[in-house]
Amino acid sequence: MKEKISKFFKTVRKNIIEYIITNRLFISYVILALISTMCVRKFTIGSFWSIKPLITDLGLILIIGAFGYFVKPKNQFKYYFIWIIIFTIMSIISSIYYTFYTSFASFGELATVGQVETVTGSIYDKLRVVDLMYLVIPIIFYVIHRKLSNSTYYYFIDKIEKGKKMVASTLIVGALCVGYSFGVATGTDYSRLAKQWNRVYIVERFGLIMYQFNDLVQSLTPKISSLFGYDEALESFNQYFSKKEKHQENDYTGVLKGYNIVFVHMESMQTFLMDLSFNGAEVTPNLNKLAKEGMFFKNFYPQVSTGTSSDTEFTLLTGLMPAASGTVFVSYYDRNYQTLPKFLKNQGYYIYSMHGNYSSMWNRNKAHPSLGYDGMYFEESYKYTNEDVVNLGINDRLFFEQSVKIMENIGKTYNNYMGTVITLSNHSSFKWAALNSLLDLSVKYKKEDEVTGLVTEEVNTDLQNSVVGEYIRSVNYADIALGDFIKYIKEADEFNDTLFVFYGDHDARLSRSEINYLYNFNPETKRIQNIKNMTIMPMN
């Protein structure tokens, strides 16, 4: 019996060694591709060794790699190298995108690639060394190929390899891995995979490759449905609105009839900042004053997809949710929407928008007319120098100063108007605006000398120099600029019959570790407290 067991293990060992020797290129492809996806999870969501996504990624890597055996051994490198390049690009994009948006990129966002040039400062500011680490993987694979080429490996494999058999066996192993992953999946797992709304969860549960394949299907489905399923979609749409309850009047119905309306779109502004003070100074004194003077809605949670600022504009004006994949302003700007600007235009209002950036940013030069805007006053309508530019465009203080004059002329020309004033100084990266704030974020604390017992006052400036500290000071600068704007409009009689609505478009896209500096940093030890027990304030 012992001899049979010993013989069995010797046979297994022999087969394993033989497989490794005769499949070195394929094994290298599998290991490197798997390492790439594992590193993405490690440096984004922090789950390097999670079994379920690892097995799913492995299964898909094996299934993709299996078809390489249809190619002659001397040409297999080209097939595997192409996939290594694909996985590398996928990893780099995912890593950078997660750093910027705390989510994962979608194929539906390819149409927004043209927007990159307008936010390059933000991307460079958040770029990490690990984001480019993945470039090493194709280099390693190429070096392995060169070493194999300089040996008799390819010549030897060409004589003995049984391609069809290897395809079948590799496909079976890959399918078993994927089958296991789906076999132990819960109803919640399937639901989130189908709806694709929680991208982080899908990558954490099913791995990066399954997420990307699933996202590709999800992105193509609406395009295919629009070609072949229009009648069915239209019937479903009409049925929904035929059953929808009619609008009911309340105490506020009609109270603003005849008023002009100006929406002030505040970039990356969040309400938790209104509760913060440092060394006796409020972060947002002007917003705080506004909240006391007017109606203040604190539980405001913007619903944005990848279009961020433009998604908020779309939802505000249409009452519709943004696209789950891609950006409405880019992919669906040419639809006939029922919007607030169009409604007011029918009431005789002149509709305009203002922004200190290019009109092409988020495709606004096409999307705004589609939503009902008559006039657009963007960077070409303002006088400024290069010194007046902050990352994405004209700084808020100069923008507000010149915007008021344009608004006054509009008020003299039209009886009624509705405008949207879009700020941008508080857009990431936050360094420039932070430099224009005098807010002191230093922390003072008492320190006792263990030997002499002498107590001294120490100052820690780590928060001041952190990313979240720069954001807080950037918000302070934006609030100062907002205060100037409020002063302008209060001093001008042209705005006596004008309602101003101030709203934050979305959160600042700060990571948990960056926010942790605000609530869990110990100035004495200069260390972050245990992240598992960290306090996170509501980020509305």
LUMBA-617738 format. One record per residue (C-alpha): residue in three letters; x, y, z. Coordinates in steps of 0.2 Angstrom, whole numbers, padded with zeros to 4 digits, always signed. Layout:
BEGIN
ALAXYZ;...
This chain:
BEGIN
MET+0000+0000+0000;LYS+0014+0012+0005;GLU+0023+0008-0012;LYS+0007+0012-0022;ILE+0005+0029-0012;SER+0023+0033-0015;LYS+0022+0028-0033;PHE+0006+0039-0035;PHE+0015+0055-0028;LYS+0030+0052-0038;THR+0019+0051-0054;VAL+0010+0067-0048;ARG+0027+0076-0045;LYS+0033+0070-0062;ASN+0018+0077-0071;ILE+0019+0094-0062;ILE+0037+0096-0066;GLU+0034+0091-0084;TYR+0019+0103-0085;ILE+0030+0117-0079;ILE+0044+0113-0090;THR+0033+0112-0106;ASN+0022+0127-0102;ARG+0034+0140-0095;LEU+0027+0154-0106;PHE+0009+0151-0102;ILE+0013+0149-0083;SER+0022+0166-0084;TYR+0007+0174-0093;VAL-0005+0167-0079;ILE+0006+0172-0064;LEU+0010+0190-0071;ALA-0008+0193-0076;LEU-0015+0187-0059;ILE-0002+0198-0050;SER-0007+0213-0060;THR-0026+0211-0054;MET-0021+0207-0036;CYS-0010+0223-0035;VAL-0025+0233-0042;ARG-0036+0227-0027;LYS-0022+0229-0015;PHE-0018+0247-0019;THR-0037+0252-0021;ILE-0049+0242-0010;GLY-0035+0233+0000;SER-0040+0215-0003;PHE-0024+0207-0010;TRP-0027+0189-0004;SER-0046+0189-0005;ILE-0050+0171-0012;LYS-0066+0174-0022;PRO-0060+0188-0033;LEU-0043+0179-0035;ILE-0051+0163-0041;THR-0063+0172-0053;ASP-0048+0182-0060;LEU-0038+0166-0061;GLY-0052+0157-0070;LEU-0055+0171-0083;ILE-0036+0172-0086;LEU-0035+0153-0089;ILE-0050+0154-0101;ILE-0042+0168-0111;GLY-0026+0160-0111;ALA-0033+0143-0116;PHE-0036+0149-0134;GLY-0017+0153-0135;TYR-0014+0134-0138;PHE-0022+0136-0155;VAL-0007+0146-0160;LYS+0009+0138-0164;PRO+0022+0139-0150;LYS+0033+0151-0158;ASN+0019+0163-0161;GLN+0010+0161-0144;PHE+0020+0175-0136;LYS+0011+0188-0147;TYR-0006+0181-0141;TYR-0001+0181-0123;PHE+0008+0198-0124;ILE-0007+0207-0131;TRP-0017+0201-0117;ILE-0003+0206-0104;ILE-0004+0223-0112;ILE-0023+0224-0111;PHE-0022+0218-0092;THR-0008+0231-0089;ILE-0019+0245-0097;MET-0034+0239-0087;SER-0024+0240-0071;ILE-0016+0257-0074;ILE-0033+0265-0078;SER-0042+0256-0064;SER-0028+0262-0051;ILE-0028+0280-0057;TYR-0047+0281-0058;TYR-0049+0274-0041;THR-0037+0287-0034;PHE-0047+0300-0042;TYR-0065+0294-0040;THR-0065+0280-0027;SER-0073+0269-0040;PHE-0068+0259-0056;ALA-0068+0265-0074;SER-0082+0260-0086;PHE-0082+0258-0105;GLY-0096+0269-0105;GLU-0084+0283-0100;LEU-0073+0282-0116;ALA-0083+0296-0124;THR-0077+0308-0110;VAL-0059+0305-0113;GLY-0058+0322-0122;GLN-0061+0330-0105;VAL-0045+0324-0098;GLU-0035+0339-0105;THR-0045+0351-0094;VAL-0042+0341-0078;THR-0024+0336-0080;GLY-0018+0346-0065;SER-0030+0336-0054;ILE-0024+0319-0062;TYR-0005+0324-0060;ASP-0008+0329-0042;LYS-0015+0312-0037;LEU-0004+0301-0048;ARG+0005+0289-0037;VAL+0021+0278-0041;VAL+0011+0262-0039;ASP-0001+0268-0053;LEU+0014+0266-0065;MET+0021+0250-0057;TYR+0011+0239-0068;LEU+0022+0244-0083;VAL+0035+0232-0076;ILE+0024+0217-0079;PRO+0024+0217-0099;ILE+0043+0220-0097;ILE+0046+0205-0087;PHE+0035+0195-0099;TYR+0046+0201-0113;VAL+0062+0196-0104;ILE+0055+0179-0101;HIS+0051+0177-0119;ARG+0068+0182-0125;LYS+0077+0170-0113;LEU+0065+0156-0120;SER+0069+0161-0137;ASN+0088+0160-0134;SER+0086+0142-0129;THR+0078+0127-0138;TYR+0061+0130-0129;TYR+0050+0134-0143;TYR+0058+0122-0155;PHE+0056+0108-0142;ILE+0038+0113-0138;ASP+0033+0114-0156;LYS+0037+0095-0157;ILE+0028+0089-0142;GLU+0014+0101-0139;LYS-0004+0094-0141;GLY-0014+0110-0144;LYS-0032+0104-0144;LYS-0029+0094-0128;MET-0021+0109-0119;VAL-0036+0120-0124;ALA-0049+0108-0118;SER-0040+0105-0101;THR-0036+0123-0098;LEU-0054+0128-0102;ILE-0061+0115-0090;VAL-0050+0122-0076;GLY-0054+0140-0080;ALA-0073+0136-0080;LEU-0072+0126-0064;CYS-0064+0142-0056;VAL-0077+0154-0063;GLY-0091+0141-0059;TYR-0085+0140-0041;SER-0086+0159-0039;PHE-0103+0160-0046;GLY-0109+0144-0037;VAL-0105+0152-0020;ALA-0112+0169-0025;THR-0127+0176-0015;GLY-0143+0184-0022;THR-0135+0201-0017;ASP-0120+0197-0027;TYR-0130+0193-0043;SER-0140+0208-0041;ARG-0126+0220-0039;LEU-0117+0212-0054;ALA-0132+0214-0065;LYS-0136+0232-0059;GLN-0117+0237-0059;TRP-0121+0252-0048;ASN-0108+0247-0034;ARG-0092+0245-0044;VAL-0081+0243-0029;TYR-0091+0229-0022;ILE-0091+0220-0039;VAL-0072+0221-0040;GLU-0070+0216-0022;ARG-0082+0201-0025;PHE-0079+0195-0043;GLY-0062+0203-0047;LEU-0056+0216-0059;ILE-0058+0206-0075;MET-0075+0200-0072;TYR-0080+0218-0068;GLN-0073+0224-0084;PHE-0081+0211-0095;ASN-0098+0214-0086;ASP-0096+0232-0088;LEU-0093+0230-0107;VAL-0109+0220-0109;GLN-0118+0233-0098;SER-0111+0247-0109;LEU-0116+0239-0125;THR-0133+0234-0120;PRO-0142+0251-0121;LYS-0134+0254-0138;ILE-0140+0237-0145;SER-0157+0240-0136;SER-0159+0257-0145;LEU-0157+0248-0162;PHE-0168+0233-0159;GLY-0179+0236-0144;TYR-0185+0254-0146;ASP-0204+0250-0147;GLU-0203+0239-0131;ALA-0193+0253-0122;LEU-0206+0266-0128;GLU-0221+0256-0122;SER-0213+0253-0105;PHE-0209+0272-0104;ASN-0227+0277-0108;GLN-0234+0264-0096;TYR-0224+0271-0082;PHE-0229+0289-0084;SER-0247+0285-0087;LYS-0248+0278-0070;LYS-0238+0291-0062;GLU-0247+0302-0049;LYS-0251+0320-0054;HIS-0243+0335-0046;GLN-0251+0341-0030;GLU-0251+0359-0024;ASN-0244+0364-0007;ASP-0241+0379+0003;TYR-0226+0384-0007;THR-0235+0383-0024;GLY-0233+0399-0034;VAL-0224+0409-0021;LEU-0210+0413-0032;LYS-0220+0417-0047;GLY-0213+0432-0057;TYR-0196+0431-0048;ASN-0179+0429-0057;ILE-0170+0414-0052;VAL-0151+0412-0051;PHE-0143+0395-0046;VAL-0126+0396-0039;HIS-0117+0379-0043;MET-0103+0377-0029;GLU-0089+0366-0034;SER-0085+0352-0022;MET-0094+0360-0008;GLN-0100+0349+0007;THR-0111+0353+0022;PHE-0100+0345+0035;LEU-0088+0360+0032;MET-0101+0372+0039;ASP-0099+0364+0056;LEU-0080+0366+0057;SER-0069+0379+0065;PHE-0051+0380+0068;ASN-0042+0392+0080;GLY-0058+0402+0082;ALA-0061+0404+0064;GLU-0076+0396+0054;VAL-0071+0387+0038;THR-0087+0394+0029;PRO-0093+0410+0038;ASN-0103+0416+0023;LEU-0112+0400+0020;ASN-0116+0399+0038;LYS-0123+0416+0037;LEU-0133+0412+0022;ALA-0140+0396+0030;LYS-0147+0407+0045;GLU-0154+0420+0033;GLY-0163+0409+0021;MET-0170+0391+0019;PHE-0157+0378+0022;PHE-0158+0360+0017;LYS-0144+0350+0026;ASN-0148+0333+0020;PHE-0144+0336+0002;TYR-0136+0321-0006;PRO-0131+0324-0024;GLN-0134+0309-0036;VAL-0119+0309-0048;SER-0111+0296-0059;THR-0095+0299-0069;GLY-0101+0316-0075;THR-0100+0323-0058;SER-0103+0342-0060;SER-0113+0340-0076;ASP-0123+0326-0068;THR-0129+0337-0055;GLU-0134+0350-0067;PHE-0143+0337-0077;THR-0153+0331-0062;LEU-0157+0348-0055;LEU-0164+0354-0072;THR-0173+0338-0077;GLY-0177+0329-0061;LEU-0170+0313-0069;MET-0155+0302-0063;PRO-0139+0303-0073;ALA-0133+0289-0084;ALA-0127+0273-0074;SER-0113+0272-0087;GLY-0105+0286-0096;THR-0110+0304-0095;VAL-0127+0312-0100;PHE-0119+0328-0106;VAL-0108+0318-0118;SER-0118+0303-0123;TYR-0136+0309-0122;TYR-0135+0328-0124;ASP-0146+0328-0140;ARG-0162+0321-0132;ASN-0178+0331-0130;TYR-0179+0333-0111;GLN-0192+0342-0101;THR-0182+0354-0091;LEU-0184+0369-0079;PRO-0176+0381-0091;LYS-0188+0376-0105;PHE-0203+0378-0093;LEU-0197+0395-0088;LYS-0193+0400-0106;ASN-0212+0397-0110;GLN-0216+0409-0097;GLY-0205+0423-0105;TYR-0189+0420-0096;TYR-0172+0422-0103;ILE-0161+0407-0099;TYR-0142+0409-0097;SER-0127+0400-0089;MET-0110+0406-0083;HIS-0093+0397-0081;GLY-0075+0402-0080;ASN-0069+0387-0090;TYR-0070+0382-0108;SER-0088+0379-0115;SER-0082+0362-0121;MET-0079+0356-0104;TRP-0092+0342-0101;ASN-0099+0346-0118;ARG-0108+0361-0111;ASN-0108+0370-0127;LYS-0119+0357-0134;ALA-0128+0351-0119;HIS-0134+0368-0112;PRO-0143+0373-0128;SER-0151+0356-0127;LEU-0157+0359-0110;GLY-0165+0376-0114;TYR-0151+0389-0111;ASP-0152+0404-0123;GLY-0135+0412-0118;MET-0119+0405-0112;TYR-0105+0416-0104;PHE-0089+0405-0103;GLU-0071+0410-0102;GLU-0071+0419-0118;SER-0083+0432-0111;TYR-0071+0437-0097;LYS-0055+0447-0096;TYR-0041+0438-0087;THR-0023+0434-0087;ASN-0013+0418-0084;GLU-0011+0424-0066;ASP-0030+0424-0064;VAL-0031+0405-0068;VAL-0033+0392-0055;ASN-0031+0375-0062;LEU-0047+0373-0072;GLY-0050+0392-0076;ILE-0054+0409-0069;ASN-0053+0410-0050;ASP-0069+0413-0042;ARG-0066+0430-0035;LEU-0063+0438-0052;PHE-0076+0427-0060;PHE-0090+0433-0048;GLU-0084+0451-0050;GLN-0086+0451-0069;SER-0102+0439-0068;VAL-0111+0452-0058;LYS-0109+0465-0072;ILE-0115+0453-0085;MET-0130+0449-0074;GLU-0134+0467-0072;ASN-0135+0470-0091;ILE-0146+0454-0093;GLY-0158+0461-0080;LYS-0159+0478-0089;THR-0162+0469-0106;TYR-0175+0456-0100;ASN-0190+0457-0089;ASN-0187+0439-0081;TYR-0172+0427-0082;MET-0165+0411-0075;GLY-0147+0409-0073;THR-0134+0396-0068;VAL-0117+0402-0061;ILE-0105+0388-0060;THR-0089+0390-0049;LEU-0073+0381-0051;SER-0059+0387-0039;ASN-0063+0373-0027;HIS-0061+0359-0039;SER-0047+0347-0036;SER-0032+0349-0035;PHE-0035+0361-0020;LYS-0017+0367-0019;TRP-0019+0384-0027;ALA-0035+0389-0019;ALA-0028+0384-0002;LEU-0013+0395-0004;ASN-0025+0410-0005;SER-0033+0406+0011;LEU-0027+0413+0028;LEU-0036+0399+0038;ASP-0024+0392+0051;LEU-0026+0373+0053;SER-0012+0371+0065;VAL-0015+0361+0081;LYS-0008+0367+0098;TYR-0006+0355+0112;LYS+0003+0354+0129;LYS+0018+0343+0131;GLU+0027+0339+0147;ASP+0045+0334+0148;GLU+0047+0317+0156;VAL+0063+0322+0165;THR+0061+0340+0170;GLY+0042+0340+0171;LEU+0042+0357+0161;VAL+0026+0360+0151;THR+0028+0368+0134;GLU+0015+0372+0120;GLU+0019+0363+0104;VAL+0012+0366+0087;ASN+0008+0353+0074;THR+0005+0358+0056;ASP+0002+0341+0048;LEU-0016+0344+0045;GLN-0012+0361+0037;ASN-0001+0352+0024;SER-0012+0336+0021;VAL-0023+0334+0006;VAL-0039+0336+0017;GLY-0031+0352+0025;GLU-0028+0359+0007;TYR-0047+0355+0004;ILE-0053+0364+0019;ARG-0042+0379+0015;SER-0048+0379-0003;VAL-0066+0378+0003;ASN-0062+0393+0014;TYR-0056+0403-0001;ALA-0071+0398-0011;ASP-0082+0404+0004;ILE-0073+0421+0004;ALA-0076+0423-0015;LEU-0094+0418-0012;GLY-0095+0432+0002;ASP-0089+0445-0011;PHE-0102+0439-0023;ILE-0116+0440-0010;LYS-0110+0458-0005;TYR-0111+0463-0024;ILE-0129+0457-0026;LYS-0135+0464-0010;GLU-0128+0481-0014;ALA-0136+0481-0032;ASP-0154+0486-0034;GLU-0156+0475-0049;PHE-0157+0459-0039;ASN-0171+0464-0027;ASP-0183+0453-0036;THR-0171+0438-0039;LEU-0170+0422-0029;PHE-0153+0414-0027;VAL-0151+0396-0024;PHE-0134+0389-0018;TYR-0130+0371-0019;GLY-0115+0360-0019;ASP-0113+0349-0034;HIS-0104+0333-0027;ASP-0091+0328-0013;ALA-0072+0332-0015;ARG-0067+0314-0020;LEU-0056+0312-0005;SER-0051+0295+0000;ARG-0055+0288+0018;SER-0037+0289+0022;GLU-0036+0307+0018;ILE-0052+0311+0027;ASN-0045+0301+0042;TYR-0032+0315+0044;LEU-0046+0327+0049;TYR-0054+0316+0062;ASN-0042+0303+0068;PHE-0024+0311+0068;ASN-0015+0312+0084;PRO-0004+0328+0084;GLU+0006+0322+0099;THR+0011+0305+0091;LYS+0010+0312+0073;ARG+0001+0295+0069;ILE-0017+0291+0062;GLN-0027+0281+0075;ASN-0033+0264+0071;ILE-0042+0265+0054;LYS-0055+0252+0059;ASN-0061+0263+0073;MET-0060+0279+0063;THR-0074+0292+0063;ILE-0082+0297+0046;MET-0093+0312+0046;PRO-0108+0312+0034;MET-0101+0318+0017;ASN-0116+0326+0010;
